Amino acid sequence: PLEEHQKGKIAQKDLDFHYTLQIGKERKLKLMEQLEKDTKWLEERNICDYSLLVGIHFLSDSSPVPSLQTYKHDISSFKSDFGGMMSTDETKMYFLGVIDVLTEYNFVKKSERMV
């Protein structure tokens, strides 16, 4: 999976995404809790067809990141690292967001599944 990404494969669908985000237990628990809240909010409003967009920025010695300590203050743990989340090994930056939230789950959408 990482090798495919480095070969230029830019976007992957959910069934093709075989990569574990290295964010540690505490952040994983917070992330899963937040995703649960977000999807429940969308469900309560009959919104469907949303996706989780995951961006991975691979850091290298040629593109170092400034010291994170100067930016870690009263910011959400999901955005404390320059708007993203630093991997536990500090070699990748993850950017996540729920997207495509404009489709209401109504009779027309339900009927698509019946055809």
C-alpha positions in Angstrom: 0.0 0.0 0.0 2.7 2.5 0.8 4.7 1.5 -2.2 1.6 2.0 -4.4 1.2 5.5 -3.0 4.8 6.3 -3.7 4.5 5.1 -7.3 2.0 7.9 -7.9 -1.3 6.3 -7.1 -3.0 9.4 -5.6 -6.6 8.5 -4.6 -7.9 5.2 -3.3 -11.4 4.1 -2.4 -12.2 2.6 1.0 -11.8 -1.0 -0.1 -8.4 -0.2 -1.6 -7.1 1.7 1.4 -4.9 -0.7 3.4 -2.9 1.6 5.6 -2.9 2.0 9.4 -2.7 5.5 10.7 0.0 5.7 13.3 -1.6 8.1 15.8 -1.4 6.2 19.1 -4.1 4.8 21.3 -5.2 8.0 22.9 -5.7 9.9 19.6 -7.3 6.9 18.0 -9.9 6.8 20.8 -10.6 10.5 20.4 -10.8 10.2 16.6 -13.2 7.3 16.8 -15.4 9.1 19.3 -15.5 12.2 17.1 -16.3 10.2 14.0 -19.1 8.5 15.9 -20.5 11.9 16.9 -20.2 13.3 13.3 -21.9 10.3 11.7 -24.7 10.3 14.2 -25.2 14.0 13.5 -25.4 13.3 9.8 -27.7 10.4 10.3 -30.1 12.4 12.4 -30.4 14.8 9.5 -30.9 12.1 6.9 -27.7 12.9 5.2 -26.0 10.0 3.4 -23.1 9.4 1.0 -20.5 11.1 3.1 -16.9 10.0 3.0 -13.8 10.2 5.2 -11.1 11.9 3.3 -7.6 11.0 4.5 -4.6 12.9 3.3 -1.1 11.7 4.1 1.9 14.0 3.8 5.2 12.1 3.9 7.8 14.1 5.6 11.5 14.0 4.7 14.8 15.6 5.7 14.4 17.9 2.7 11.1 19.2 3.9 11.4 19.4 7.7 8.5 20.6 9.9 9.1 23.5 12.3 9.1 22.6 16.0 5.7 21.4 17.0 6.0 22.6 20.6 5.6 26.2 19.4 2.2 25.4 17.9 0.7 23.1 20.5 -1.6 25.3 22.5 -5.3 25.3 23.2 -6.1 23.7 19.8 -8.0 20.5 19.0 -5.8 17.4 19.1 -7.0 16.8 15.5 -5.5 20.1 14.3 -2.7 20.8 16.7 0.0 19.8 14.2 -0.4 22.4 11.5 -4.0 21.5 10.9 -3.4 17.8 10.9 -2.1 15.0 13.1 1.5 14.0 13.3 2.2 10.3 13.1 3.7 8.7 16.2 7.0 8.2 14.4 6.9 11.8 13.2 7.5 10.8 9.5 4.0 11.5 8.3 1.3 14.2 8.7 -2.4 13.1 8.5 -5.2 15.3 7.4 -8.8 14.0 7.9 -12.2 15.4 7.1 -15.8 14.2 6.4 -16.8 15.3 2.9 -19.6 14.8 0.4 -22.4 15.6 2.8 -24.9 17.1 0.4 -27.1 14.1 -0.3 -30.3 13.7 1.7 -31.5 10.1 2.3 -35.1 10.3 1.2 -37.5 8.3 -1.0 -35.5 9.0 -4.2 -32.3 7.8 -2.7 -34.0 4.8 -1.1 -35.5 3.9 -4.5 -32.0 3.7 -6.1 -31.4 0.6 -4.1 -34.6 -1.0 -5.2 -33.7 -0.9 -8.9 
